[in-house]
Amino acid sequence: MKLSKTVFRFMLVIMSFLTLLTAALFLFQEPGTDGYVISVVSLVIQIGFLLVVGIALYRDWDPFAAVEDSL
């Protein structure tokens, strides 16, 4: 298995957990508070990161090919 695919899958698992955790926090927050705004911004960034990692896995992008070849 390619090093890049392993790294991207690890990042996908970690970011999925953090996204679910952030989404679960919305049950305990009131709209308009500072914490709510921070959670919304954090969720948008996490979803964007998930999309980038998902696209990298789908397209089989290999940015770590040089590192893998040197090992």
Contacts in CASP RR format, 6 or more apart in sequence:
PFRMAT RR
TARGET T0000
AUTHOR 0000-0000-0000
METHOD contacts of the structure
MODEL  1
MKLSKTVFRFMLVIMSFLTLLTAALFLFQEPGTDGYVISVVSLVIQIGFL
LVVGIALYRDWDPFAAVEDSL
2 62 0 8 1.000
2 64 0 8 1.000
2 65 0 8 1.000
2 68 0 8 1.000
3 64 0 8 1.000
3 67 0 8 1.000
3 68 0 8 1.000
4 56 0 8 1.000
4 61 0 8 1.000
4 62 0 8 1.000
4 63 0 8 1.000
4 64 0 8 1.000
4 65 0 8 1.000
4 68 0 8 1.000
5 57 0 8 1.000
5 60 0 8 1.000
7 64 0 8 1.000
8 53 0 8 1.000
8 54 0 8 1.000
8 56 0 8 1.000
8 57 0 8 1.000
8 61 0 8 1.000
9 57 0 8 1.000
11 49 0 8 1.000
11 53 0 8 1.000
12 50 0 8 1.000
12 53 0 8 1.000
12 54 0 8 1.000
12 57 0 8 1.000
15 46 0 8 1.000
15 49 0 8 1.000
15 50 0 8 1.000
15 53 0 8 1.000
16 50 0 8 1.000
18 46 0 8 1.000
19 43 0 8 1.000
19 46 0 8 1.000
19 47 0 8 1.000
19 50 0 8 1.000
22 39 0 8 1.000
22 42 0 8 1.000
22 43 0 8 1.000
22 46 0 8 1.000
23 43 0 8 1.000
25 39 0 8 1.000
26 36 0 8 1.000
26 39 0 8 1.000
29 35 0 8 1.000
29 36 0 8 1.000
29 39 0 8 1.000
30 36 0 8 1.000
55 61 0 8 1.000
62 68 0 8 1.000
END
